[in-house]
Amino acid sequence: MKALCTALASLTLLAIAAQGQTAPAIKINAKKLKVSEVETPQFQASNVGEKRWRPKKWLELDLEFEIRLPASEGGRSGTLDSMTVNYYLAFNATSKDGKREVLKGSFNYVDIPAGETNHGLAFVSPAALRNILQRDGFTAASDIQGWGYEVLVGGERVAGDSSLGGGPWWEKADALNISEGSLLTKQETPFAILWGDYDVSAKKK
């Protein structure tokens, strides 16, 4: 019996080692999240009439990252089909019951090339910012109390960062009023036609 247990244990260790050797080792090197304000772009077009309006401030998130794929997945010439990024933004504002206002957005970035510097973008509209702050105007440096993000590939967390340190602060849900739906992809904003291939394509989850 002892010999049989030893043999089974050896086979288990060999199986685990084999899995470790063959499992794709996808690595994400993500930088510090850039949070800033950007004004509504103005374009000119003919035959559409003219309307007077004043640009407002949007919140822009810009995540710079690189991916590394194993040789079996194409290496530096390969492409990652998709990865999920969950963004969390804590505002300098509280709900009626005294909880910190937090926006959450989940994005699928798709067709991501390896061996290049990539960018993932997300936005919050002036109307959504006004709803949270209960006033017009927005300044990232003073109105954002903290940010965080986590990157998932195949449902597994492979990268993440936070401006507040001390782990994923967004998991302390009892003190937070977390709302979803206000973070937008670039294609959902007036910025859709800008910046060419600067950022990778995104789909909301």
C-alpha positions as CSV (number, residue, x, y, z in Angstrom):
1,M,0.0,0.0,0.0
2,K,2.8,2.4,0.9
3,A,4.5,1.7,-2.4
4,L,1.3,2.3,-4.3
5,C,0.8,5.7,-2.6
6,T,4.3,6.7,-3.3
7,A,3.9,5.8,-7.0
8,L,0.6,7.7,-7.2
9,A,2.2,10.8,-5.6
10,S,5.1,10.6,-8.1
11,L,2.7,10.4,-11.0
12,T,0.8,13.4,-9.7
13,L,3.9,15.5,-9.3
14,L,4.9,14.6,-12.9
15,A,1.5,15.6,-14.2
16,I,1.7,18.9,-12.4
17,A,5.2,19.5,-13.8
18,A,4.0,18.7,-17.3
19,Q,1.1,21.1,-17.0
20,G,3.5,23.8,-15.9
21,Q,5.7,23.2,-18.9
22,T,2.9,23.2,-21.5
23,A,0.5,25.8,-20.1
24,P,0.7,29.1,-22.1
25,A,2.6,31.7,-20.0
26,I,0.8,35.0,-21.0
27,K,2.4,37.9,-19.3
28,I,0.9,41.5,-19.1
29,N,3.2,44.4,-18.2
30,A,0.8,47.2,-17.4
31,K,1.9,50.7,-16.4
32,K,0.4,53.3,-14.1
33,L,-3.1,54.3,-15.1
34,K,-3.3,57.8,-16.5
35,V,-6.4,59.7,-15.4
36,S,-7.0,63.1,-16.9
37,E,-9.7,65.4,-18.2
38,V,-10.1,66.2,-21.9
39,E,-12.5,68.6,-23.6
40,T,-15.1,67.5,-26.1
41,P,-13.5,67.6,-29.6
42,Q,-14.8,70.1,-32.2
43,F,-15.2,69.1,-35.8
44,Q,-16.4,71.0,-38.9
45,A,-18.7,69.5,-41.5
46,S,-20.6,71.0,-44.4
47,N,-24.4,70.8,-45.2
48,V,-25.4,70.1,-41.6
49,G,-26.3,73.5,-40.3
50,E,-24.6,75.3,-37.3
51,K,-25.3,75.0,-33.6
52,R,-23.6,77.0,-30.9
53,W,-22.3,75.0,-28.0
54,R,-19.4,75.0,-25.5
55,P,-17.1,72.0,-25.0
56,K,-17.3,70.3,-21.7
57,K,-14.7,68.2,-19.8
58,W,-14.7,64.4,-20.0
59,L,-12.7,62.0,-17.9
60,E,-10.2,59.9,-19.8
61,L,-8.5,56.7,-18.7
62,D,-5.4,55.6,-20.6
63,L,-3.8,52.3,-19.7
64,E,-0.4,51.6,-21.3
65,F,0.6,47.9,-21.4
66,E,2.6,45.3,-23.3
67,I,1.9,41.6,-23.6
68,R,4.3,38.7,-23.9
69,L,3.1,35.4,-25.5
70,P,4.9,32.0,-25.4
71,A,6.3,30.7,-28.6
72,S,3.4,28.3,-28.9
73,E,1.1,31.3,-29.2
74,G,3.2,33.2,-31.7
75,G,5.7,34.9,-29.4
76,R,6.4,38.5,-30.4
77,S,4.5,38.0,-33.7
78,G,1.5,36.7,-32.0
79,T,-1.9,38.3,-31.0
80,L,-3.9,37.9,-27.9
81,D,-7.6,37.4,-28.7
82,S,-8.9,39.3,-25.7
83,M,-8.3,40.4,-22.2
84,T,-10.6,41.9,-19.6
85,V,-9.7,45.1,-17.6
86,N,-11.9,46.1,-14.7
87,Y,-11.4,49.8,-13.8
88,Y,-12.4,51.3,-10.5
89,L,-12.6,55.1,-9.8
90,A,-13.2,56.6,-6.3
91,F,-14.5,60.1,-6.4
92,N,-14.2,62.9,-3.9
93,A,-17.9,62.6,-3.3
94,T,-20.2,60.5,-1.1
95,S,-23.7,59.1,-1.5
96,K,-26.7,60.1,0.6
97,D,-25.9,57.3,3.1
98,G,-22.3,58.5,3.4
99,K,-20.5,55.9,1.2
100,R,-17.7,56.8,-1.2
101,E,-18.9,57.1,-4.8
102,V,-17.0,54.6,-7.0
103,L,-17.5,53.9,-10.7
104,K,-16.7,50.5,-12.1
105,G,-16.2,49.6,-15.8
106,S,-15.4,46.2,-17.3
107,F,-13.9,46.2,-20.8
108,N,-12.8,43.5,-23.2
109,Y,-9.8,44.6,-25.2
110,V,-9.5,42.5,-28.3
111,D,-6.9,41.6,-31.0
112,I,-3.9,42.8,-29.0
113,P,-0.5,42.5,-30.7
114,A,2.5,41.2,-28.8
115,G,5.8,43.0,-29.1
116,E,4.2,46.5,-29.2
117,T,3.2,49.2,-26.7
118,N,-0.6,49.1,-26.5
119,H,-3.1,51.5,-25.0
120,G,-6.6,50.8,-23.6
121,L,-8.9,53.8,-23.3
122,A,-12.1,54.4,-21.4
123,F,-14.2,57.6,-20.8
124,V,-16.8,59.1,-18.5
125,S,-19.1,61.7,-20.0
126,P,-19.6,65.3,-18.6
127,A,-23.2,64.3,-17.7
128,A,-22.2,61.3,-15.7
129,L,-19.5,63.3,-13.9
130,R,-22.1,66.0,-13.0
131,N,-24.4,63.3,-11.6
132,I,-21.7,62.0,-9.3
133,L,-20.2,65.3,-8.2
134,Q,-23.5,67.2,-8.1
135,R,-21.9,70.2,-9.9
136,D,-20.6,71.3,-13.2
137,G,-16.8,71.2,-13.9
138,F,-14.3,68.4,-13.3
139,T,-10.7,68.3,-12.3
140,A,-9.0,65.0,-12.2
141,A,-6.3,65.9,-9.7
142,S,-8.9,66.9,-7.0
143,D,-12.1,65.1,-7.9
144,I,-10.5,61.6,-8.2
145,Q,-9.6,60.2,-4.8
146,G,-8.1,57.0,-6.1
147,W,-8.1,54.5,-8.9
148,G,-7.4,50.8,-9.4
149,Y,-7.6,48.2,-12.1
150,E,-7.2,44.5,-12.6
151,V,-6.3,42.6,-15.8
152,L,-7.8,39.1,-16.4
153,V,-6.9,36.6,-19.1
154,G,-9.1,33.6,-19.4
155,G,-10.7,34.6,-16.1
156,E,-7.4,34.6,-14.2
157,R,-6.0,37.8,-12.7
158,V,-2.6,38.4,-14.3
159,A,-1.9,42.1,-13.5
160,G,-3.3,45.1,-11.6
161,D,-2.4,48.3,-9.8
162,S,-3.9,50.8,-7.4
163,S,-3.1,54.4,-6.6
164,L,-4.0,53.8,-2.9
165,G,-1.9,50.7,-2.3
166,G,-2.7,48.1,0.3
167,G,-4.4,45.7,-2.1
168,P,-7.7,45.9,-4.0
169,W,-9.5,48.6,-2.0
170,W,-12.6,48.2,-4.2
171,E,-13.4,44.9,-2.4
172,K,-14.3,46.8,0.8
173,A,-17.8,47.2,-0.6
174,D,-19.5,48.1,2.7
175,A,-17.9,51.6,2.6
176,L,-18.4,52.1,-1.1
177,N,-21.3,53.0,-3.4
178,I,-20.1,51.1,-6.6
179,S,-22.1,51.9,-9.7
180,E,-21.6,50.5,-13.2
181,G,-22.5,51.6,-16.7
182,S,-21.0,55.1,-16.8
183,L,-17.6,54.1,-18.2
184,L,-17.7,54.3,-22.0
185,T,-15.5,52.8,-24.8
186,K,-14.0,55.3,-27.3
187,Q,-16.5,54.2,-29.9
188,E,-19.4,55.5,-27.6
189,T,-18.0,59.0,-27.5
190,P,-17.2,62.0,-29.7
191,F,-13.5,60.8,-29.7
192,A,-14.4,57.7,-31.8
193,I,-12.7,58.9,-35.0
194,L,-9.5,60.2,-33.3
195,W,-6.0,58.8,-32.7
196,G,-6.1,56.1,-35.3
197,D,-4.4,52.9,-34.1
198,Y,-3.1,54.4,-30.8
199,D,-5.5,52.3,-28.8
200,V,-6.7,48.7,-29.1
201,S,-10.4,47.9,-29.9
202,A,-12.7,47.6,-26.9
203,K,-16.0,46.0,-26.2
204,K,-18.0,46.5,-23.0
205,K,-18.8,43.4,-21.0
